[in-house]
Amino acid sequence: MTNSIEVGPMTKADIEPVFRIFTEHQINKPLDYIEKCWEENVTNQRLTLLASYDGQFAGSLHLLSASKYPYFRENGIPEINDFNVIPPLRKLGIGHALIEAVENIALNKYGIVGIGVGLYQSYGSAQRLYARRGYMPDGRGLMYRQQPVTPGTEVCVDDDLNLYFTKSLLKESE
């Protein structure tokens, strides 16, 4: 039997099962956050893609049409955001299927897409995935809470310390 991965847009009916499965796997996504994501899908501020593996919810990611990261927002670069695959289903191609689907949408609509990634070990797989898929650093250096880290300052190494990358249909210049 072949395991199947399907990717499609979130529907209102997905809110409760997504919340339940994230909660079962200790992925902190409050119900009100998932409901807000759905509302932003309705208003086209966000596109949420869900992956299923053998018919069961397996992961999600979002495409924000207006990023909170100032450089992306000011330059009309949509941002891939909040990318999650359920832990026991990792390394089965689910993340690849999700990012492939969202890139196809973003690159066809905007010609470019951006993403931020954390810098500690838990983000190692994501860092390697983005490099393999051709993402390039945006050249603005480290950001903490979407603001530049000034040399000599101290910041907390947490989920808010990121390096941002872009991928473009056009060959990126230096």
Secondary structure, 3 states (H helix, E strand, C coil): CCCCEEEEECCHHHHHHHHHHHHHCCCCCCHHHHHHHHHHHHCCCEEEEEEEECCEEEEEEEEECCCCCHHHHHCCCCEEEEEEECHHHCCCCHHHHHHHHHHHHHHHHHCEEEEEEECCHHHHHHHHHHHHCCCEECCCCCEECCEECCCCCCCCCCCCEEEEEEEECCCCCC
